[in-house]
Amino acid sequence: MFFDHFNYWIFVILLMIGLYTVMSRSNLIKKMIGLSIFQIAVFLFYISLGKIEDGTAPILLEGDGVIYSNPLPHVLILTAIVVGVATTALGLALIVRIKESFGTIDEDEILLQEEDK
């Protein structure tokens, strides 16, 4: 039972770890790591959906009855990985800028400094 849907269990566990990290941490770097874990869980889910049992790569083969895997989820995830890396780089650049402005990357301390102004 558990090993039949192992990839979906890993998806759920990674999703929950990422969501918990984003919601429970006030350190902005840890939030970015949580978002990345969340994103990886979504990638895994889409890749799992594209897998067809006994399917092959979508390359034209001789003979009837050949089952092909759907390449669309894999292509979408390749694009999403590139966008995810760029988004993470932008987020880290913003954190560096926040550190220069406020002297901290802790969300609670930043909010306290903003209230004092």
C-alpha positions, 0 to 999 in steps of 0.5 A, a space after each residue: 500500500 505505502 510503496 505503491 504510491 511512494 512518490 505521492 507520499 514523498 510529495 505530501 511530506 515535502 509539501 508539508 515540510 516546505 509549508 511549515 518552514 514558511 509559516 513557522 520561521 521568521 528568518 527570511 533565508 529559512 523562508 526561502 528554503 521552505 519555498 524551494 522545498 515546497 516548489 520541489 514537491 510540486 515538481 515531483 507531483 507533476 512528474 509523477 502525473 506524467 509517468 505511465 506504467 510500462 510507458 516509453 519515451 515518446 520516440 516513434 517505435 516500430 510495432 503496435 501496442 507501444 505505450 508512450 509516456 506523456 512528455 508535456 508534464 516533463 517539459 513544463 517542469 523543465 520550464 518551471 525549474 528555470 523560473 524557480 531558480 530565477 525566482 530564488 535568485 531574485 528572492 535572495 537578492 532582495 534579502 541581501 537588500 533588506 539586510 543592508 537596509 535594516 541590518 537584520 533578516 529576521 521578519 519580526 525585527 524588521 516589523 518592529 523597526 517599521 513600527 518605530 518609524 
